[in-house]
């Protein structure tokens, strides 16, 4: 099922090149469909959104905007063990993200110059949450909690209704816990367009975050610039680095935890132990038989999974940095010693008991992570994702006089004489 590749400096990189093709460019037909939806919603507003809901879902949902009492009722009527689990996760997530907060500053110099930076939350953020059968209340927590900590004033959530036209109650529970301000039952590219442009009922937002299918992802990509977005997310991925101390049962389980997301998901094991691959394969076959998403797991592992047998720890580390995975597990002796060497990963899980689902739901670090190798230059979602900075400058006349010759010289070098003039004109009277 999982192809085994002995790393020789050629074969493993040929596999990685093949892996890159799974994301590729957005399907042109999808882009055309999404572009039409965006333009129709831009000009048609809520009526267009509702028409697309009828077209794609068959009928209109029970509500367009979910009443506040319905959201509150979902919380009070929910299974209390589930509520408590979400509250425990919320506490961990909030504690982690509170440590990310940054402050503005003011720097008053001896010559009277004052320089500074203001930091504040965005005015309004849109949160897309998949609904229906693929409902992820954890996504509500991971997106809404850092937004609130950043000082975002209003969170507007859009989520598709269930097949019977009602909202997914688990999503509403998470929304109530996180303080989401308004919830609209709308999904797909039309909901993204409504958030980006605003309609009669859905407010225009400054940024859109949250996962979705290819139509949602394409809409976010096409609307970037009209509105900010979190990232262009690709299929889920996990890379497990393991040595002879790793338990094959744990490794197999963790590889499948991401493979079950999508047939395009990628699960890779890099090991320095040549006896581990066959043990892991045996465990995958055994465990997969009692998992509900067996067909998806099997397709993912067969098409986009691999076991890379490295010749050394150094080679394994180099490969991990080259892959730059969304999730990176280090199931090795003394895992903490590798933190400073693993530079390209969305989130790193250290040791046999830091299983990836711990990060998805509970530990505290965000689970919205860069995919498809973009961990080389992108960071996880966090408080910084929901703030804006602006600088301010105050100069006295004497301070500007000291700087004016340098500024004029640079401006003239760039051929921007009006820039130079704006400085010189302030000293014409003083020079007469």
ABEGO torsion letter per residue (X at the ends): XBBBBBBAGAAAAAAAAAAAAAAEBBBAAAAAAAAAAAAAAAAAEAAAAAAAAAAAAGBBBABABBBAAAAAAAAAABBAAAAAAAAAAAAAAAAAAAAABBBBBBBBBAAGBBBBBBBBBBABBBBBBBBEABBBAAAAAAAAAAAAAAGBABBBBBBBBBAAGBBBAAAAAAAAAAGBABBBBBBEAAAAAAAAAEBAABBBBABBBEBBBAAAAAAAAAABGABBBABBBBBBBBBBBBBAABBAAAAAAAAAAAAAABAABBBBBBBABAAAAAAAAAAAAAAAAABAAAAAAAAAAAAABBBBBBABAAAAAAAAAAAGBABBBBBBBGAAAAAAABABBABBBBEAABBAAAAAAAAGBBABBBBGGAAAABBBBBAAAABBBBBBBBBBAAAAAAAAAAAAAAAAAAGBAAAAAAAAAAAAAAAX
